[in-house]
Amino acid sequence: MSNSTLVKKRSFSLPHIYVLMMIIIVLCTIATWLLPAGQFDRVVNEAGQNVAIPGTFHTVESTPVGFFDMMMCIYNGFVDAGGVVFFVFISYASISIMIASGAFNGLVAVLLKVFKGKARTAIIPIFLVVVGSASSTIGLFEEWFPFIPVFVGISIAMGFDAVVGLAIVALGAGMGYSGAAMNPFTMGIAQSIAEVPFPSNMGYRVFSHGCMIVVASVFLVRYALKVQADPSKSLVAGDDFSRFSMSEEELKKHPFGVREALVLCVLVAGIAVIVWGCRNYGWYFTELSAVFMIMGIASGIIMGDGPNKIAEKYASGFSEVAMACMMIGLARGILMVLTAGNIIDTVVYYFSLPLMGLPDWLAAVAMLVFQTLLNFLIPSGSGQAATTMPIMAPMADLLGLTRDTACLAFQFGDGLSNCLWPTAMVGILSGLAGVKIEKWYKFFVPCFLGIFVVQALLMVGAVYLAL
């Protein structure tokens, strides 16, 4: 038997992402038959949030999910995730029109001239800060999805690979949520439920975000330099990224005229409008989709495209992102199964019980572990806050911890793990970048564990600083 045959037999690859998600859905369906159904009583608080009442957990009539019900839950997941699915369709297709204009090629050409050799890795921490700052302050996450192909193309042109481009967006957005200074969708909700003034202890969260960026930059820069020195060491060596790749020599010769510059102006203006709308008027997917459509159509008109050409480009963008959008619906189907089986509150309740007998510093770390694991079941930040903070906040009182510490554990656990759990964002992130999920995990898991250790130390620091 040849060595190549042995390698093929010994190599391991995850099943197709759809298969992986279906396996998780089936396991969650089985769990509805094994775990007792239970619920907390809930009340609508002053902020209009439907929150759980601590100490009210009780068992309810079991509602195990059957095979046919499971299939209906998958459909319900697609319906429930309709907002984010159609936002991703529209925003990705709109940005793809801007990419087709060649404007980003001109931007990359400028970057190639400014950063040369190993100095090109300087863009990594810069972009991590830029992406993370937007996620930390105004809560951008899905809004970064259409920019993944852009960063993949830039990274390839600079001599790195698609993993670097994907990591810039995924790590940047994930750490932005984990170190959120004033993210209204996560920290804002968590602190309001915990009755903590928003944005209390923002300085410590900014410091925490900085620590995570340092660790992530070290991991990513080391990997980028390794790939730059020897492309064969890339985790995606041999994979086809022709639809993203940009030749350095061709880019340097690429024309960058008035039209291309105007397209970039449209992009900058669009981002500014999005930031303004989110910050001042609480814009969400409906308004943001409208902005992206205006950006895409305007870019097509600037480049001289007629209505039919613009329509064809939108159709092409929709087809490219269809697989990733399907992942969102399947992931939401998991939540539908758990909700139908009435076992989400059961998991939350029994997970929280062991924390009561731990010393304060260890209890704080255990809270972080709990929130990180729970994000597998409730990948929605606002949903996780509404489910867990009513329990974790008074529990912090009993453990001698501050409620801010409980909020910090929620924040750390919710953010970066979205790039880890298949029930959250990892499927669509890797899909948009054209990176197989198992190859993403080879890079990301060690990086995630390194950042998780830092988060645990920051939790201990918060306890001893009585934050």
Buried (B, 14 or more C-beta within 10 A) or exposed (E): EEEEEEEEEEEEEEEEBEEBBBEBBEEBBBBBEEBEBBBBEBEEBEEEBEBBEBEBBEEEEBEBBEEEBBBBBBEBBBEBBBBBBBBBBBBBBBBBBBBBBBBBBBBBBEBBEEBEEEEBBEBBBEBBBBBBBBBBBBBBBBBBBBBBBBBBBBBBBBBBBBBBBBBBBBBBBBBBBBBBBBBBBBBBBBBBBBEBEBBBBBEBBBBBBEBBBEBBBBBBBEBBBEBBEEEEEBBBEEEEBEEBBBEEEEBBEBEBEEBBBBBBEBBEBBBEBBBEBBBEEEBBBEBBBEBBBBBBBBBBEBBEBEEEBBEEBBEEBBEBBBBBBBBBBBBBBBBBBBBBBBBBBBBBBEBBEEBEEBEBBBBBBBBBBBBBBBBBBBBBBBBBBBBBBBBBBBBBEEBEBBBBBBBBBBBBBBBBBBBBBBBBBBBBBBBBBBBBBBBBBEBBEEBBEBBBEBBBEBBBBBBEEEB
